Amino acid sequence: MEIVRKPVIKPEEFRLISEFVAETFGLSLDADKEGYLTARISPRLRDLGLTTFAEYYNHLKFAPSAEERLRFISLITNNETYFFREQSQLQVFAETVIPALRDRKLRNGDRKIRIVSAGCSSGEEVYTLAMLILESGNFIWNWDLSITGIDIDPQAIEKAKAGVYNGRVFQSTPGQYLERYFRTSADGLQVRENIRSMTSFVQGNLLNLDTIFSEQEVDIIFCRNALIYFSAETMRRAIEGFAGVLTRDGLLFLGHSESLSRITNLFRPLHFPGAIIYEVRDDY
Ligand SMILES: C[S@@+](CC[C@H](N)C(=O)[O-])C[C@H]1O[C@@H](n2cnc3c(N)ncnc32)[C@H](O)[C@@H]1O
């Protein structure tokens, strides 16, 4: 019987790969992630015929194309997501934020609305926002509205673009949304065209939103459950980048376990029942 030895990562190898991940993707791999990293990338070492993590590090760092780096990031990211995640925030978005945004835009004679989901994974958050907006009936005629999902993981972006889903991702989806906004396809339920036409997806790093959007172009950023993997310093960089592309009264939604206290004072918290939203400070 052939004994398959699992490669064991040495502290030095873990340090090199962590530094590479931080420099290239802005993600911090804490010291307790050794087991996680080993489990996620050992199969890839085997496929490549490599026996040590040092060899894999060299392969990653010095490979001429980005292909291995993108494959690697798909392996180590946590893509968990589902439709209608964190209901209380979405309720504030639908009932308070959307009508206020519409009124303000109309007052300013501006009919352009840009919403971003930074760390959108396979697209469920983007489509949820589009459904809530359509359902609200607020932006029907003559609005230039788009919701852009950005994720570093190319496989997640491909899935988001296809817009076909099954199973547990629908666990929180109200029945009327399933009926109105999905159609049955051979592989599952596909998001209907009226929702897809409001959305787009880009593979990219949320640390570089300024390469995708102009200064003060974005009205609202959702960045939920992505920054938990960032170091405090990288999180600060991300938030500063968000402040740069948001409009003067732009809003930021974070995941419920994420907070800006002790990170930055570029935003002020707005408190709602069951939800905190951050607004760009106009006095910074
Ligand atoms: C746990 S999912 C959260 C998805 C969705 N926002 C939600 O709350 O359901 C986190 C996503 O952030 C993405 N991500 C992590 N770091 C990123 C970065 N630097 N730039 C863009 N996306 C990133 C991961 O690939 C992953 O798909």
The ligand as an SDF file (V2000), in Angstrom:
LIG
                    3D

 27 29  0  0  0  0  0  0  0  0999 V2000
  -17.2080   35.6070    3.2140 C   0  0  0  0  0  0  0  0  0  0  0  0
  -17.3440   36.3240    1.6000 S   0  0  0  0  0  0  0  0  0  0  0  0
  -18.5740   37.5640    1.8980 C   0  0  0  0  0  0  0  0  0  0  0  0
  -19.5100   37.7460    0.7180 C   0  0  0  0  0  0  0  0  0  0  0  0
  -20.6060   38.7990    0.9180 C   0  0  0  0  0  0  0  0  0  0  0  0
  -20.0450   40.1240    1.0410 N   0  0  0  0  0  0  0  0  0  0  0  0
  -21.4290   38.4860    2.1270 C   0  0  0  0  0  0  0  0  0  0  0  0
  -21.3600   39.1730    3.1430 O   0  0  0  0  0  0  0  0  0  0  0  0
  -22.2010   37.5120    2.0660 O   0  0  0  0  0  0  0  0  0  0  0  0
  -15.8200   37.3040    1.5300 C   0  0  0  0  0  0  0  0  0  0  0  0
  -15.3790   37.5580    0.0920 C   0  0  0  0  0  0  0  0  0  0  0  0
  -14.3800   38.5900    0.1250 O   0  0  0  0  0  0  0  0  0  0  0  0
  -13.4610   38.3030   -0.9130 C   0  0  0  0  0  0  0  0  0  0  0  0
  -12.2050   39.0420   -0.6660 N   0  0  0  0  0  0  0  0  0  0  0  0
  -11.3190   38.8500    0.3290 C   0  0  0  0  0  0  0  0  0  0  0  0
  -10.2880   39.7180    0.2150 N   0  0  0  0  0  0  0  0  0  0  0  0
  -10.5530   40.4600   -0.8850 C   0  0  0  0  0  0  0  0  0  0  0  0
   -9.8440   41.5170   -1.5230 C   0  0  0  0  0  0  0  0  0  0  0  0
   -8.6780   41.9590   -1.0590 N   0  0  0  0  0  0  0  0  0  0  0  0
  -10.4040   42.0790   -2.6170 N   0  0  0  0  0  0  0  0  0  0  0  0
  -11.5990   41.6210   -3.1100 C   0  0  0  0  0  0  0  0  0  0  0  0
  -12.2760   40.6070   -2.5540 N   0  0  0  0  0  0  0  0  0  0  0  0
  -11.7640   40.0360   -1.4470 C   0  0  0  0  0  0  0  0  0  0  0  0
  -13.2970   36.7960   -0.8560 C   0  0  0  0  0  0  0  0  0  0  0  0
  -12.7890   36.2770   -2.0770 O   0  0  0  0  0  0  0  0  0  0  0  0
  -14.7280   36.3500   -0.5670 C   0  0  0  0  0  0  0  0  0  0  0  0
  -15.4210   36.0060   -1.7490 O   0  0  0  0  0  0  0  0  0  0  0  0
  1  2  1  0
  2  3  1  0
  2 10  1  0
  3  4  1  0
  4  5  1  0
  5  6  1  0
  5  7  1  0
  7  8  2  0
  7  9  1  0
 10 11  1  0
 11 12  1  0
 11 26  1  0
 12 13  1  0
 13 14  1  0
 13 24  1  0
 14 15  1  0
 14 23  1  0
 15 16  2  0
 16 17  1  0
 17 18  1  0
 17 23  2  0
 18 19  1  0
 18 20  2  0
 20 21  1  0
 21 22  2  0
 22 23  1  0
 24 25  1  0
 24 26  1  0
 26 27  1  0
M  CHG  2   2   1   9  -1
M  END
$$$$
